[in-house]
Structures are given as C-alpha cells and as structure tokens.
Amino acid sequence: DGGITQSPKYLFRKEGQNVTLSCEQNLNHDAMYWYRQDPGQGLRLIYYSQIVNDFQKGDIAEGYSVSREKKESFPLTVTSAQKNPTAFYLCASSMRTGGFSNEKLFFGSGTQLSVL
Amino acid sequence: QKEVEQNSGPLSVPEGAIASLNCTYSDRVSQSFFWYRQYSGKSPELIMSIYSNGDKEDGRFTAQLNKASQYVSLLIRDSQPSDSATYLCAVIGYQLIWGAGTKLIIKP
C-alpha cells in the first residue's frame, strides 16, 4: 500500500530543545517537500529535495534543518532557533524533479507540533 | 511578491445548492492550477487540476480557468454536508504558491 507516513502525529517541544519529524514514502518519488501550516493560512514551504543528498531552502527555512540520505526518507529537525514552532507540519512528495511542475503532490497525514 | 488570494469565508451554502469558490493569482506566467480539499486536522487532497482556459468537469466538481482575468474557480453542484471543508487553491508558475483557503460549510 503506497503512501507517505509521517510520525509522530502529535509532538511537544520544550524550550531550547531540537525535535525531529519523520517522513517516509514508498511511492518511489524523487521530490519531497516540507510545509508549515498555521491556522487560517496557506502552506508555506520550508525545504524541498529533488534528489538524494541534495535539498533547497524554501521560503521559511530559518530555524529548520533537513537531510536526504535515502530516497524514501526526508526528516525535518525543528531547532531551538525556531522561536515560534507551533504549527501543523506537512510532508509531501511528487514524481517529477527539475523544479515544480504540473505534478500533483501526495501528502502525509501531518504532525501537529506544540510548545510546552 | 507573487500571491494567490482566496476569500477566507466561511462560505455557507444550503445542502443541494451550488457552492462557488474563487481564487485570483498575480503571476501571469502561471500555467498549472489546482484545487485541494482539506478537512480539519487532516492533510490536503487533490480534487481538481486545470491547465487551459475554460471549464473542466469531474463528477459534481467543475473547475473554471480564465487566464486573461487571472482567476480560477471551483463549482460544487448538489452540495453535500461531506463537502464541508477548507478548499485550497494552488498555482504553479516559476514556483508553487498556495492560497490561504476558503472554509465551506454545507448546511443540511
């Protein structure tokens, strides 16, 4: 059963702590993305990756880091430098590379991150 | 700054009526247009894509694109309570840009 798996569904971060959100896909997609969604707002791109061992900053990359060591996996770390991390985080993938195209995005179920 | 604008709503429509959702965009090079539906606390799911001027129908859904006026709309016929959700407009030009979404409420 192909898809994108995000974990955990809910995550709590303490002051000064780094936390990592997991994203795994078995769709054999080359491109993967991380979005942040705040209430009443659209999706904002944090990072994206078009190929293993390569990734690009999106519009709001400050305070976040990613890695792409395997095609299937694109974890996102929310660092202590991100002062307002409370949001709904969505991982997505698409088949095409070479920048954005007319390919549809497949989304994971999301992770709600909150600050303790 | 390239933008995609949507009325945040909520848009309240009686069950069985036609719901009309609108989206305007600022980037004239935009070529691909998408409507995603997002239930509260869930991830977006693609319901329609459109690439050329005119109408595209899929079941109860019709997407309409007018590149000259830079707007794209989504019509939902015979609205059902299960259509109650936030509808996100996404536009691809040089990059993918998302609107903030319109909250749709279908009243039984």
Interface residues (C-beta under 8 A of the other chain):
Chain A: G40 Q41 G42 L43 R44 L45 F88 L90 F100 S101 N102 K104 L105 F107 G108 S109 G110 Q112
Chain B: V4 S8 Q31 S32 F34 G41 K42 S43 P44 E45 L46 S49 Y51 L88 I92 Y94 Q95 L96 I97 W98 G99 A100 G101
